[in-house]
Amino acid sequence: MSEERELTIEQATVLLASRNVWRWSIVNMPRRQSVAEHTYLVTVIGLALYDQCMTRHSLLERASFFMYLMQHDAEEATLGDIPSPVKLAIERASPGTLTRVKREMGCEVRHAHSFDRTPLWFIAKIADHVEAIMFVGENSGPPHVLSFLMQHLDDAIRVGESAHNAMVDWRKLRSIAAKFTHHGT
């Protein structure tokens, strides 16, 4: 079996441990959410966006994207859920620090296929934002957090659209994202 399709015992152990790690550490939410729950939902959303919005489909690419989605927050099983503003501040103050810490702790996620800044990377990022908006909205989270997340979703779609217009049906993606987040059609 090729390396791209293998899930090692170590990777599976990390993914399974994510059920014990809680998200939303700096936001007062009425319900807790594990990283595993978040990962599952992002995977479902991401695959739906891939299937509905990509102009070309490949079974191998979809399988690789599935594994990418399943592992997108795997390091949180070791590091915990570091809030995005904290990650940004760390990287601004000392570029590369988070990557070095992940490597030293043995939790740096290595994907068989790099999707960095590709349409699939944008779809994964958008799925991540959509899931967060759904969770905050469905659990009466703070309105300012919902507003912040909606702005990030809009930004991710706009940037993705300008960078990769032909590979994704961005109008359809916007419509599906709006349906998932219950904010229009």
MOCOR-V86610 format. One record per residue. RES is the residue in one small letter. PHI is phi as a letter, one per 40 degrees, with the letter a starting at -180 (NA if undefined). PSI is psi in degrees with one decimal (999 if undefined). Layout:
# MOCOR-V86610
res/phi/psi
RES/PHI/PSI
RES/PHI/PSI
This chain:
# MOCOR-V86610
res/phi/psi
m/NA/141.2
s/c/154.5
e/d/-34.4
e/c/-25.0
r/b/0.7
e/c/135.0
l/b/111.8
t/c/161.7
i/c/-38.1
e/c/-45.1
q/c/-43.9
a/c/-39.9
t/c/-43.1
v/c/-46.2
l/c/-40.3
l/c/-34.3
a/c/-21.5
s/c/-11.7
r/c/-16.4
n/b/7.2
v/b/128.9
w/c/142.6
r/c/175.9
w/g/46.8
s/c/-25.5
i/b/9.5
v/b/129.7
n/c/102.6
m/b/141.4
p/c/-18.9
r/b/141.1
r/c/152.0
q/b/129.7
s/c/159.1
v/c/-35.2
a/c/-42.5
e/c/-46.8
h/d/-46.1
t/c/-44.7
y/d/-47.7
l/c/-40.8
v/c/-38.5
t/c/-45.7
v/c/-47.9
i/c/-46.2
g/c/-42.4
l/c/-37.5
a/c/-43.2
l/c/-41.1
y/d/-52.0
d/c/-35.6
q/c/-25.7
c/b/-17.6
m/c/137.1
t/c/-22.4
r/b/145.8
h/b/141.0
s/b/129.7
l/c/-40.5
l/c/-43.1
e/c/-41.8
r/c/-41.6
a/c/-42.4
s/c/-39.7
f/c/-39.2
f/d/-48.7
m/c/-37.9
y/c/-47.4
l/c/-42.3
m/c/-26.9
q/b/7.6
h/c/-26.8
d/b/24.2
a/d/-35.2
e/c/-18.3
e/c/-20.1
a/c/-26.3
t/b/-45.2
l/c/-18.2
g/g/176.4
d/c/97.3
i/c/121.1
p/d/142.8
s/d/-43.3
p/c/-32.2
v/c/-43.9
k/d/-45.1
l/c/-41.9
a/c/-41.8
i/c/-46.7
e/c/-34.0
r/c/-41.5
a/c/-36.0
s/a/85.1
p/d/135.5
g/g/-6.3
t/c/-47.4
l/c/-38.8
t/c/-43.2
r/c/-42.4
v/c/-45.1
k/c/-44.1
r/c/-46.3
e/c/-32.3
m/c/-2.1
g/g/24.7
c/b/15.7
e/c/124.5
v/c/124.7
r/b/120.1
h/c/142.2
a/c/-34.1
h/b/129.2
s/c/124.0
f/b/11.2
d/d/122.1
r/g/20.5
t/c/172.0
p/d/-36.3
l/c/-34.5
w/c/-43.9
f/c/-41.4
i/c/-41.0
a/c/-44.0
k/c/-42.6
i/c/-42.9
a/c/-39.3
d/c/-45.6
h/c/-42.9
v/d/-45.6
e/c/-43.1
a/c/-41.9
i/c/-43.3
m/d/-46.3
f/c/-47.9
v/c/-44.4
g/c/-43.3
e/c/-16.5
n/b/24.5
s/f/44.9
g/c/169.7
p/d/134.2
p/d/-34.7
h/c/-30.9
v/c/-43.2
l/c/-43.3
s/c/-44.2
f/d/-46.5
l/c/-39.3
m/c/-39.6
q/c/-41.9
h/c/-37.2
l/c/-48.4
d/d/-44.9
d/c/-44.9
a/c/-41.1
i/c/-44.7
r/c/-46.6
v/c/-43.8
g/c/-41.6
e/c/-42.4
s/c/-28.1
a/c/-30.9
h/b/53.0
n/d/-44.4
a/c/-21.9
m/c/-15.5
v/b/139.1
d/c/90.9
w/c/-32.0
r/c/-42.9
k/c/-40.2
l/c/-46.0
r/d/-43.6
s/c/-44.9
i/c/-43.7
a/d/-42.4
a/c/-40.3
k/c/-44.9
f/c/-38.5
t/c/-0.2
h/g/33.3
h/b/63.8
g/g/-171.6
t/b/999
